């Protein structure tokens, strides 16, 4: 009874905190209310998920968590299910606790809980919940000052999985770093068989991890390499890529893609209104999980057509009559693929915002591994902004970009105003912000 009372107090006060913060307009209140709830009652998450009737699905990995979770949540919601989802991408315990506090009531039960989790916090999350499914998108180097090298991130996810032997794990078959991450759990796979680009693009130059065969230690051999270390791999000793349960052939256009997905004897076709190969993988993971949970093809098709991006994740906006595409960048591979996709926009202006706050990672040396060389032939204006604007400008110079087209404006609001002003009506303003820069933009645009 005492714990129940604490839980109710925590829920009510966190709901009030959400309303108060949003009324003031300071932020979207994605973390602080959850911190308050857990301070009042440390087992808040554990008790809050007890009202769920069907499945709990979690998503982790380096890139694509927010988009993968967002698409999946929209599909399941379109199927008529009542869901709880950390919509804004706040993926530490405080963010998940806030999502629960905001979206649940004492009496109403949810059907699905769908949470993205920070890689380092997945183990802590599994202290409070028993997830039915986990999607792992990929593993890349990211925020080395926070995570350390890739093997540390791998170990954290693996230890989280080992806490729940009943957990079913959906793995990106094209990422060789993931193959042995769930050795004792039931696994199934998604992957891409073939890619056809319907616009002019260079081959990916995204930096690869040093992937070696886990059996014999020799370098892996690739039949196909799509970007970084993602592709079709094998080793002479017999180790190879697992055949995907959900296998896709893809046509990629400038702003959308067509996926044909094969699952045993069944074939499905879907259109996703998001640019780039990285979003194809995000959608494929989401669709695979939806099909695995019995969601029918027509429902998924309708959901994909009505899905709107989470702020800053390949989100298209209209500002003062100008088109703006906002794409978060935060590590070498993700940035390289976003920059590669810029080639599909013949008429554009470019705004790059580089911050070095804690949530971005204090170490911005990753920009030297990202392939800004793709911009060597870019002839339109480029504005760089943020706390490390000068670093971004220097990186562009060494990438071979014409310095005459580069303008440095550290103040994000001034840089955004200028970028909108110089963008013509028939052009798209391409904005590439790091995480806290994205949050700053959100406030400015609001």
Phi and psi in degrees as a GROMACS rama.xvg file:
@    title "Ramachandran Plot"
@    xaxis  label "Phi"
@    yaxis  label "Psi"
@TYPE xy
-63.4389  -44.6131  UNK-2
-64.4748  -38.549  UNK-3
-61.7725  -40.9407  UNK-4
-65.0703  -43.0519  UNK-5
-61.4189  -41.0693  UNK-6
-61.9523  -45.4437  UNK-7
-63.2753  -43.5985  UNK-8
-62.3195  -44.2485  UNK-9
-60.9559  -42.3422  UNK-10
-65.1422  -46.9254  UNK-11
-64.9949  -45.8897  UNK-12
-67.6033  -37.413  UNK-13
-68.954  -36.7876  UNK-14
-62.9456  -42.1193  UNK-15
-63.768  -38.6044  UNK-16
-65.3516  -40.1622  UNK-17
-59.3636  -48.1467  UNK-18
-62.9789  -40.4552  UNK-19
-66.8127  -45.7073  UNK-20
-63.9027  -42.3921  UNK-21
-70.8431  -33.011  UNK-22
-65.9862  -38.7838  UNK-23
-68.462  -29.7798  UNK-24
85.8973  15.3723  UNK-25
-71.428  -39.7803  UNK-26
-162.485  -176.186  UNK-27
-88.1642  3.5618  UNK-28
55.7745  60.6646  UNK-29
-98.0681  -12.2044  UNK-30
-131.819  -45.4536  UNK-31
-57.2601  -42.9819  UNK-32
-61.2085  -36.5825  UNK-33
-68.0037  -38.2977  UNK-34
-60.4077  -41.6306  UNK-35
-63.2074  -44.6719  UNK-36
-59.7563  -43.3126  UNK-37
-74.3957  -25.5491  UNK-38
-70.2488  -40.3526  UNK-39
-70.5821  -42.0546  UNK-40
-142.566  98.4015  UNK-41
-55.3865  -27.9878  UNK-42
-93.0867  25.6281  UNK-43
-56.5145  -47.1917  UNK-44
-63.0766  -43.9855  UNK-45
-58.5568  -43.223  UNK-46
-75.6144  -34.6745  UNK-47
-65.9909  -31.867  UNK-48
-81.9856  -6.33008  UNK-49
-67.089  -19.7476  UNK-50
-84.5082  6.61172  UNK-51
-88.1099  136.325  UNK-52
-94.4391  -35.6831  UNK-53
-111.428  -88.4156  UNK-54
-124.763  153.279  UNK-55
-116.776  123.065  UNK-56
-119.842  129.036  UNK-57
-116.831  154.679  UNK-58
-133.824  132.382  UNK-59
-142.503  177.012  UNK-60
132.471  173.496  UNK-61
-76.4135  -57.5432  UNK-62
-113.355  145.157  UNK-63
91.3116  3.80691  UNK-64
-59.7109  -49.2001  UNK-65
-65.246  -43.0062  UNK-66
-69.9617  -42.9887  UNK-67
-59.7217  -46.6226  UNK-68
-65.7735  -40.8917  UNK-69
-63.0254  -44.2623  UNK-70
-64.5849  -46.7031  UNK-71
-60.9518  -44.6289  UNK-72
-61.2133  -40.1279  UNK-73
-67.4295  -38.6668  UNK-74
-61.7587  -48.3414  UNK-75
-69.9706  -33.7043  UNK-76
-66.6161  -39.9324  UNK-77
-62.4384  -29.104  UNK-78
-75.3757  1.57781  UNK-79
92.1461  11.6019  UNK-80
-89.837  148.04  UNK-81
-88.6487  118.14  UNK-82
-120.376  157.545  UNK-83
-121.606  132.39  UNK-84
-152.042  134.258  UNK-85
-77.3827  81.1505  UNK-86
-55.8531  -41.1285  UNK-87
-84.1624  1.1853  UNK-88
84.1783  10.1083  UNK-89
-74.3314  106.159  UNK-90
-115.792  13.591  UNK-91
-91.5993  177.524  UNK-92
-56.9271  -39.5884  UNK-93
-63.5008  -37.7599  UNK-94
-68.4524  -40.3694  UNK-95
-68.549  -40.699  UNK-96
-62.6943  -37.8612  UNK-97
-64.8707  -43.2352  UNK-98
-60.3054  -42.7286  UNK-99
-63.6818  -46.6174  UNK-100
-60.7046  -37.2672  UNK-101
-75.2989  -34.5979  UNK-102
-107.281  -10.4149  UNK-103
-105.23  162.663  UNK-104
-128.583  173.633  UNK-105
-68.2341  -29.2849  UNK-106
-107.52  -33.9027  UNK-107
-77.3773  132.39  UNK-108
-97.6964  145.294  UNK-109
-94.748  160.199  UNK-110
-93.9557  -44.0839  UNK-111
-130.937  139.551  UNK-112
-108.462  125.207  UNK-113
-128.53  108.232  UNK-114
-124.278  133.198  UNK-115
-87.1397  145.525  UNK-116
-130.356  134.205  UNK-117
-54.4959  138.92  UNK-118
-55.9601  -40.8398  UNK-119
-74.9734  -17.0622  UNK-120
-103.455  -2.92262  UNK-121
-61.1532  -41.4016  UNK-122
-61.3489  -40.9457  UNK-123
-68.5211  -38.1665  UNK-124
-61.6104  -40.2572  UNK-125
-72.0785  -6.6795  UNK-126
-70.4216  -23.2085  UNK-127
-109.38  -23.8409  UNK-128
-131.641  154.187  UNK-129
-109.858  98.2727  UNK-130
-75.4834  143.516  UNK-131
-81.6929  -37.6152  UNK-132
-134.493  151.327  UNK-133
-133.896  129.032  UNK-134
-100.46  128.549  UNK-135
-111.606  117.377  UNK-136
-79.4373  -49.3343  UNK-137
-178.356  170.639  UNK-138
-132.867  121.359  UNK-139
-133.724  163.033  UNK-140
-64.7106  133.831  UNK-141
-158.119  127.112  UNK-142
47.7579  65.3657  UNK-143
-60.7825  -28.5601  UNK-144
-69.5681  -18.2189  UNK-145
-105.876  -44.7791  UNK-146
-92.8744  -25.1652  UNK-147
79.1961  -162.959  UNK-148
-71.732  169.68  UNK-149
-61.9696  -32.8655  UNK-150
-65.9828  -24.6475  UNK-151
-70.6615  -44.5404  UNK-152
-61.7238  -43.9303  UNK-153
-56.2192  -46.4686  UNK-154
-64.1869  -39.6891  UNK-155
-63.5426  -43.8532  UNK-156
-67.191  -42.7068  UNK-157
-60.9977  -43.4136  UNK-158
-65.0422  -34.7573  UNK-159
-64.7567  -44.3257  UNK-160
-62.074  -38.807  UNK-161
-66.5418  -14.6555  UNK-162
-72.6187  -19.1856  UNK-163
-133.752  95.7695  UNK-164
-70.6934  -19.1503  UNK-165
-86.542  -5.82065  UNK-166
-67.0388  130.95  UNK-167
-98.1529  129.927  UNK-168
-113.994  123.234  UNK-169
-96.8712  119.09  UNK-170
-118.184  141.054  UNK-171
-69.8797  107.158  UNK-172
-65.2976  -19.6995  UNK-173
-86.4363  -2.4048  UNK-174
-105.544  105.699  UNK-175
-67.8435  -15.5215  UNK-176
-73.0965  -11.8376  UNK-177
-99.7022  -10.6592  UNK-178
-55.9821  -43.1395  UNK-179
-101.337  17.6535  UNK-180
-76.1  -18.4674  UNK-181
-132.218  63.5001  UNK-182
-67.1434  -25.9195  UNK-183
-108.402  6.5509  UNK-184
-112.255  159.546  UNK-185
-68.9343  131.785  UNK-186
-126.049  150.58  UNK-187
-143.707  163.46  UNK-188
-130.84  150.965  UNK-189
-126.681  151.829  UNK-190
-170.202  173.59  UNK-191
-112.846  131.346  UNK-192
-87.4486  -43.6354  UNK-193
-150.038  145.496  UNK-194
-127.535  133.408  UNK-195
-126.389  117.54  UNK-196
-85.936  132.22  UNK-197
-101.719  17.3303  UNK-198
-147.747  164.175  UNK-199
-70.9262  124.408  UNK-200
-149.231  148.935  UNK-201
-79.051  162.247  UNK-202
-64.7937  148.846  UNK-203
-65.0308  136.42  UNK-204
-116.549  19.4423  UNK-205
-61.3253  137.258  UNK-206
-64.9061  137.244  UNK-207
-97.537  151.372  UNK-208
-75.3079  158.315  UNK-209
-78.426  83.2408  UNK-210
-89.5289  121.571  UNK-211
-122.457  159.25  UNK-212
-65.3022  127.76  UNK-213
-69.8232  -15.4461  UNK-214
-86.3129  -46.8391  UNK-215
-119.059  -10.0641  UNK-216
83.9719  1.34987  UNK-217
-81.103  154.804  UNK-218
-60.4085  139.246  UNK-219
-70.0576  150.153  UNK-220
-106.573  142.168  UNK-221
-115.813  129.511  UNK-222
-78.5062  -41.5479  UNK-223
-138.212  135.136  UNK-224
-124.754  114.596  UNK-225
-84.1939  -46.939  UNK-226
-164.577  151.883  UNK-227
47.977  -128.599  UNK-228
-100.273  16.0603  UNK-229
-88.6964  122.332  UNK-230
168.543  -155.661  UNK-231
-101.656  114.066  UNK-232
-124.597  159.881  UNK-233
-161.863  171.74  UNK-234
-133.537  150.281  UNK-235
-62.6016  -20.2906  UNK-236
-77.2552  -7.67155  UNK-237
114.344  -11.5873  UNK-238
-72.6565  134.009  UNK-239
-153.579  171.052  UNK-240
-62.9087  137.352  UNK-241
-73.2317  142.658  UNK-242
-68.9668  124.318  UNK-243
-66.8897  141.063  UNK-244
-71.0783  -29.9046  UNK-245
-122.2  101.609  UNK-246
-110.82  127.958  UNK-247
-119.889  143.578  UNK-248
-111.276  137.868  UNK-249
-131.225  137.806  UNK-250
-112.49  123.391  UNK-251
-111.224  119.931  UNK-252
-103.51  -178.857  UNK-253
-59.6876  -43.3404  UNK-254
-124.131  2.56351  UNK-255
-154.517  170.918  UNK-256
-141.898  154.382  UNK-257
-113.094  126.134  UNK-258
-114.26  129.808  UNK-259
-108.775  118.912  UNK-260
-113.602  130.946  UNK-261
-112.382  124.618  UNK-262
-129.924  102.168  UNK-263
56.8868  -116.67  UNK-264
-95.3016  2.35929  UNK-265
-101.025  146.909  UNK-266
-126.564  136.211  UNK-267
-128.965  151.272  UNK-268
-131.269  133.595  UNK-269
-138.754  150.911  UNK-270
-111.975  132.923  UNK-271
-118.146  131.758  UNK-272
-93.0254  56.7031  UNK-273
-137.563  144.825  UNK-274
-84.4055  153.651  UNK-275
89.9713  151.078  UNK-276
-63.5249  -36.4359  UNK-277
-60.1276  -35.5459  UNK-278
-75.1594  -25.4182  UNK-279
-61.5601  -44.9783  UNK-280
-62.9613  -41.4679  UNK-281
-59.4807  -46.8966  UNK-282
-66.1183  -40.6443  UNK-283
-62.4339  -41.4017  UNK-284
-61.9871  -42.853  UNK-285
-65.6882  -46.8519  UNK-286
-63.0136  -42.1717  UNK-287
-59.4595  -44.5931  UNK-288
-66.4166  -38.4274  UNK-289
-64.2272  -45.1422  UNK-290
-62.7106  -39.6288  UNK-291
-62.2327  -29.0897  UNK-292
-94.4244  13.9131  UNK-293
83.1637  14.0021  UNK-294
-76.4895  131.742  UNK-295
-77.5951  161.525  UNK-296
-60.2798  -43.7892  UNK-297
-64.9377  -38.9442  UNK-298
-62.34  -43.764  UNK-299
-63.8621  -43.0914  UNK-300
-58.3215  -48.3123  UNK-301
-63.1677  -39.5265  UNK-302
-65.0786  -42.0755  UNK-303
-64.8278  -34.49  UNK-304
-73.4621  -24.9734  UNK-305
-104.812  1.12102  UNK-306
-69.2499  134.202  UNK-307
-115.493  138.412  UNK-308
-63.9364  147.501  UNK-309
-65.7953  146.979  UNK-310
-50.582  124.057  UNK-311
85.9627  -3.58727  UNK-312
-104.927  82.15  UNK-313
56.6822  44.4972  UNK-314
-94.8776  127.645  UNK-315
-98.1331  129.019  UNK-316
-129.589  161.944  UNK-317
-112.432  119.441  UNK-318
-125.083  116.891  UNK-319
52.6269  38.2919  UNK-320
78.4726  4.25683  UNK-321
-106.778  141.543  UNK-322
-79.7423  135.566  UNK-323
-133.501  126.55  UNK-324
-111.427  118.533  UNK-325
-108.413  122.699  UNK-326
-133.123  114.562  UNK-327
-61.0466  137.108  UNK-328
-124.574  140.245  UNK-329
-151.781  -5.24285  UNK-330
-157.31  168.48  UNK-331
-58.306  -45.5679  UNK-332
-68.4196  -49.0137  UNK-333
-59.5183  -44.9019  UNK-334
-63.4208  -41.9196  UNK-335
-60.691  -42.0438  UNK-336
-71.9129  -36.253  UNK-337
-64.0617  -44.9582  UNK-338
-64.8612  -39.2443  UNK-339
-60.0308  -37.2959  UNK-340
-69.6203  -19.6365  UNK-341
-59.6058  -26.9896  UNK-342
-61.1665  -19.4712  UNK-343
-76.7462  -7.71476  UNK-344
-109.648  96.5485  UNK-345
-69.7645  -33.1369  UNK-346
-113.379  108.043  UNK-347
-161.792  165.294  UNK-348
-124.527  159.488  UNK-349
-129.274  132.515  UNK-350
-125.294  120.369  UNK-351
-113.625  126.662  UNK-352
-122.062  116.198  UNK-353
-116.428  112.33  UNK-354
-109.346  162.788  UNK-355
-132.298  35.8688  UNK-356
-72.9463  173.443  UNK-357
-55.8709  -44.135  UNK-358
-70.0575  -17.6128  UNK-359
-85.435  -27.5015  UNK-360
98.6045  123.1  UNK-361
-66.2504  -29.438  UNK-362
-88.1179  111.589  UNK-363
-101.561  16.0535  UNK-364
-63.7648  -14.1891  UNK-365
-59.5083  -22.8865  UNK-366
-64.9196  -21.529  UNK-367
-78.9582  -14.7462  UNK-368
-95.0667  -17.8723  UNK-369
-76.6594  144.994  UNK-370
-89.9991  73.9517  UNK-371
-69.2413  -9.63426  UNK-372
-59.247  -21.8922  UNK-373
-58.469  -20.6537  UNK-374
-92.063  6.49354  UNK-375
-56.525  -36.0725  UNK-376
-95.8487  5.69839  UNK-377
-72.6132  125.92  UNK-378
-111.008  -5.75463  UNK-379
-86.3597  175.485  UNK-380
-70.4165  141.015  UNK-381
-123.947  124.453  UNK-382
-108.475  132.905  UNK-383
-114.811  141.197  UNK-384
-145.92  179.958  UNK-385
99.7217  176.542  UNK-386
-64.4038  -24.8777  UNK-387
-117.286  39.6729  UNK-388
-59.8022  -40.049  UNK-389
-64.3395  -36.5591  UNK-390
-63.7394  -41.4773  UNK-391
-64.2121  -41.9313  UNK-392
-63.4946  -41.5551  UNK-393
-63.3467  -40.897  UNK-394
-62.4382  -41.2059  UNK-395
-63.5056  -39.5529  UNK-396
-60.3943  -47.6231  UNK-397
-71.9364  -17.8833  UNK-398
-78.2519  -7.4343  UNK-399
93.276  14.443  UNK-400
-77.6738  139.817  UNK-401
-60.586  116.332  UNK-402
-66.6349  -17.2153  UNK-403
-70.1431  -19.2726  UNK-404
-97.0742  0.20104  UNK-405
-98.9321  128.701  UNK-406
-120.374  132.561  UNK-407
-101.379  123.259  UNK-408
-140.239  102.127  UNK-409
-65.6736  -33.3373  UNK-410
-72.3977  119.175  UNK-411
-65.2112  -41.0209  UNK-412
-65.1646  -42.5509  UNK-413
-64.7489  -40.5109  UNK-414
-63.9693  -41.3184  UNK-415
-66.6971  -42.3217  UNK-416
-60.5297  -44.3443  UNK-417
-65.3927  -41.8321  UNK-418
-63.5317  -41.3193  UNK-419
-64.779  -40.4996  UNK-420
-62.2148  -40.6039  UNK-421
-87.1985  -6.91456  UNK-422
-81.484  124.036  UNK-423
-76.6832  163.242  UNK-424
-62.1203  -30.1232  UNK-425
-94.2679  10.601  UNK-426
-111.125  166.105  UNK-427
-115.386  130.332  UNK-428
-85.0486  115.703  UNK-429
-95.9771  118.97  UNK-430
-114.138  124.43  UNK-431
-119.308  90.7174  UNK-432
-102.568  151.894  UNK-433
-79.0386  179.312  UNK-434
-62.0517  -52.4172  UNK-435
-70.8419  -27.3743  UNK-436
-64.695  -36.4609  UNK-437
-63.0059  -41.9917  UNK-438
-64.6332  -39.4905  UNK-439
-61.0726  -44.2916  UNK-440
-60.2805  -40.5096  UNK-441
-58.2739  -43.9791  UNK-442
-65.6011  -44.2178  UNK-443
-62.1543  -47.1517  UNK-444
-67.8971  -30.5304  UNK-445
